[in-house]
Amino acid sequence: MHNVTCGARNSVEYCPAMLTIILKYGLRPGLFDGAQDHHSFMQLLRVPKASENLEAATVGHWLKAEGDDVSAGDQVIELLTDKADFVMEAEEAGKLRRITAAEKSTVPVGYILGVIAQPDDDLPDIDAENDALMREFKLRSSSAAAQPQPGTAPAPDARPARKQSFAARKVPATPAARRAAKQHNVDLSEVAAGLNKKGVLSADDVEEYVRQQA
């Protein structure tokens, strides 16, 4: 660690040399006030963009509990993706001060899963950022689910198939008309009444009735 002497007022405000060291080593300016020489480290455990198409990851297991001490290189959390599974490690020693994602939860890329810091460090407010990421992720997921996949047929009519009533079976109709009625889930007696037709129903009659009901 560098030793810097800047006169009676030993602070960043009066000592440009201290500011140079802070920017180089990532230290907190306030730690120099009062001639302290203490290294501070904070790691935000974000879901990384491990591949170009990766949108989200699922938390497999937390390998450390909230409040546990961690050393540099310790495995902290296991993440599961469609492509591969991997673990995130602590970059330096500290304490796992906060966990924000439960096991088996799915979160988007960039989501802050937890915070490793020193015991006396003030933690940043990460909830607003995480909430915004989750809203965007859910919106994208809903939009993707609503769009039909390429090469797939539209979903069939979910209505249960109707059996032709006794009256429908007595309605004179061509075989094609009966197939069309079954396909469109309509009763031939209703077709005859809707079109006010007394003769033999054709497939075109069924199609005309369906268009009128649309």
PEFENUR-V120824 format. One record per residue. N is the residue number from 0. RES is the residue in one letter. PHI is phi in radians with two decimals (* if undefined). PSI is psi in radians with two decimals (* if undefined). OMEGA is omega as a letter, one per 20 degrees, with the letter a starting at -180 (* if undefined). Layout:
n:res:phi:psi:omega
N:RES:PHI:PSI:OMEGA
N:RES:PHI:PSI:OMEGA
//
This chain:
n:res:phi:psi:omega
0:M:*:2.43:a
1:H:-1.30:2.52:r
2:N:-1.84:2.15:a
3:V:-2.15:2.29:r
4:T:-2.02:2.15:a
5:C:-2.21:0.35:r
6:G:1.73:-2.89:a
7:A:-1.13:-0.71:a
8:R:-1.63:1.66:a
9:N:-1.56:1.39:r
10:S:-2.59:2.86:a
11:V:-1.08:-0.60:a
12:E:-1.02:-0.59:a
13:Y:-1.88:0.17:a
14:C:-2.48:1.60:r
15:P:-1.02:-0.55:a
16:A:-1.09:-0.65:r
17:M:-1.12:-0.71:a
18:L:-1.08:-0.65:r
19:T:-1.07:-0.76:r
20:I:-1.16:-0.68:r
21:I:-1.06:-0.83:a
22:L:-1.13:-0.60:a
23:K:-1.28:-0.71:a
24:Y:-1.86:0.04:r
25:G:1.22:0.62:a
26:L:-1.61:2.83:r
27:R:-1.46:2.27:a
28:P:-0.97:-0.69:a
29:G:-1.09:-0.36:a
30:L:-1.25:-0.31:r
31:F:-1.46:-0.36:a
32:D:-1.12:2.38:a
33:G:1.38:0.32:r
34:A:1.06:0.55:r
35:Q:-1.38:2.65:r
36:D:-2.36:1.41:a
37:H:-2.31:2.29:a
38:H:-1.53:2.24:r
39:S:-1.99:2.45:a
40:F:-2.46:2.41:r
41:M:-2.44:2.32:r
42:Q:-2.17:2.11:r
43:L:-1.60:2.08:a
44:L:-1.45:1.55:a
45:R:-1.61:2.58:r
46:V:-1.18:2.06:a
47:P:-1.41:2.73:r
48:K:-1.45:1.40:a
49:A:-1.26:-0.37:r
50:S:-2.59:2.87:a
51:E:-1.06:-0.66:a
52:N:-1.66:0.05:a
53:L:-1.24:2.19:r
54:E:-1.94:-0.49:a
55:A:-2.74:2.93:r
56:A:-2.49:2.73:r
57:T:-1.90:2.35:r
58:V:-1.26:2.07:r
59:G:-1.42:-1.28:r
60:H:-2.46:2.44:r
61:W:-1.44:2.14:a
62:L:-1.58:-0.15:r
63:K:-2.29:2.59:r
64:A:-1.68:2.75:r
65:E:-1.04:2.26:a
66:G:1.71:-0.21:r
67:D:-1.25:2.56:r
68:D:-1.35:2.50:r
69:V:-2.26:2.63:r
70:S:-1.95:2.81:r
71:A:-1.00:2.26:r
72:G:1.62:-0.15:r
73:D:-1.15:2.40:r
74:Q:-1.33:2.26:a
75:V:-1.92:-0.75:a
76:I:-2.58:2.50:r
77:E:-1.81:2.26:r
78:L:-2.03:2.47:a
79:L:-2.01:2.34:r
80:T:-2.33:3.03:r
81:D:-1.13:-0.53:a
82:K:-1.59:-0.75:a
83:A:-2.83:2.85:r
84:D:-1.90:2.52:r
85:F:-2.67:2.94:r
86:V:-2.08:2.66:r
87:M:-1.85:2.44:a
88:E:-1.98:2.73:r
89:A:-1.28:2.34:a
90:E:-1.42:-0.55:r
91:E:-2.54:3.01:a
92:A:-1.23:2.57:r
93:G:3.08:-2.65:r
94:K:-2.32:2.40:r
95:L:-1.31:1.64:a
96:R:-1.38:-0.52:a
97:R:-2.63:2.50:r
98:I:-2.12:2.26:a
99:T:-2.01:-0.11:a
100:A:-2.27:2.17:a
101:A:-1.35:2.78:r
102:E:-1.06:2.48:a
103:K:1.34:0.01:r
104:S:-1.45:2.57:r
105:T:-1.88:2.21:a
106:V:-2.32:2.70:a
107:P:-1.39:2.90:r
108:V:-1.02:2.38:a
109:G:1.66:-0.26:a
110:Y:-1.13:2.39:r
111:I:-1.55:1.94:a
112:L:-1.39:-0.54:a
113:G:-3.02:3.05:a
114:V:-2.30:2.23:r
115:I:-1.84:2.22:a
116:A:-2.70:3.12:r
117:Q:-1.39:2.72:a
118:P:-1.01:-0.54:a
119:D:-1.77:0.14:r
120:D:-1.30:2.50:r
121:D:-1.39:2.20:a
122:L:-1.44:2.51:r
123:P:-1.28:2.78:r
124:D:-1.46:1.82:a
125:I:-1.84:-0.10:a
126:D:-1.13:-0.73:a
127:A:-1.10:-0.74:r
128:E:-1.13:-0.77:r
129:N:-1.11:-0.74:a
130:D:-1.08:-0.72:r
131:A:-1.13:-0.72:r
132:L:-1.11:-0.71:a
133:M:-1.16:-0.69:r
134:R:-1.09:-0.79:r
135:E:-1.11:-0.70:a
136:F:-1.12:-0.79:r
137:K:-1.14:-0.65:r
138:L:-1.13:-0.77:r
139:R:-1.11:-0.71:a
140:S:-1.13:-0.71:r
141:S:-1.16:-0.71:r
142:S:-1.14:-0.72:a
143:A:-1.16:-0.66:a
144:A:-1.20:-0.51:a
145:A:-1.35:-0.35:a
146:Q:-1.52:2.34:r
147:P:-1.16:2.48:r
148:Q:-1.33:2.53:r
149:P:-1.00:2.38:r
150:G:1.43:0.08:r
151:T:-1.85:2.54:r
152:A:-1.39:2.65:r
153:P:-1.03:2.64:r
154:A:-1.12:2.37:r
155:P:-1.19:2.82:r
156:D:-0.99:2.20:a
157:A:-1.40:-0.16:a
158:R:-1.16:2.45:r
159:P:-1.15:2.51:a
160:A:-1.11:2.37:r
161:R:-1.60:2.40:r
162:K:-1.42:2.44:r
163:Q:-1.15:2.28:a
164:S:-1.19:2.96:r
165:F:-1.05:-0.70:r
166:A:-1.12:-0.65:a
167:A:-1.15:-0.65:a
168:R:-1.18:-0.40:r
169:K:-1.54:-0.17:r
170:V:-1.29:2.24:r
171:P:-1.18:2.19:a
172:A:-2.71:2.64:r
173:T:-1.30:2.75:r
174:P:-0.97:-0.65:r
175:A:-1.11:-0.66:r
176:A:-1.16:-0.69:r
177:R:-1.18:-0.65:r
178:R:-1.14:-0.70:r
179:A:-1.15:-0.67:r
180:A:-1.12:-0.70:r
181:K:-1.17:-0.70:a
182:Q:-1.10:-0.72:a
183:H:-1.61:0.01:r
184:N:1.07:0.80:r
185:V:-2.15:2.74:a
186:D:-1.64:2.27:a
187:L:-1.10:-0.53:r
188:S:-1.16:-0.59:r
189:E:-1.24:-0.62:r
190:V:-1.09:-0.82:a
191:A:-1.09:-0.75:a
192:A:-1.21:-0.70:a
193:G:-1.15:-0.61:r
194:L:-1.63:-0.11:a
195:N:0.94:0.83:a
196:K:-1.90:2.33:a
197:K:-1.74:-0.35:a
198:G:-1.53:-2.79:a
199:V:-1.31:2.24:r
200:L:-1.36:2.45:r
201:S:-1.93:3.00:r
202:A:-1.08:-0.62:r
203:D:-1.11:-0.61:r
204:D:-1.10:-0.74:r
205:V:-1.10:-0.77:r
206:E:-1.09:-0.69:r
207:E:-1.13:-0.71:r
208:Y:-1.12:-0.74:r
209:V:-1.10:-0.70:r
210:R:-1.11:-0.67:r
211:Q:-1.16:-0.55:a
212:Q:-1.46:-0.24:a
213:A:-1.21:*:*
//
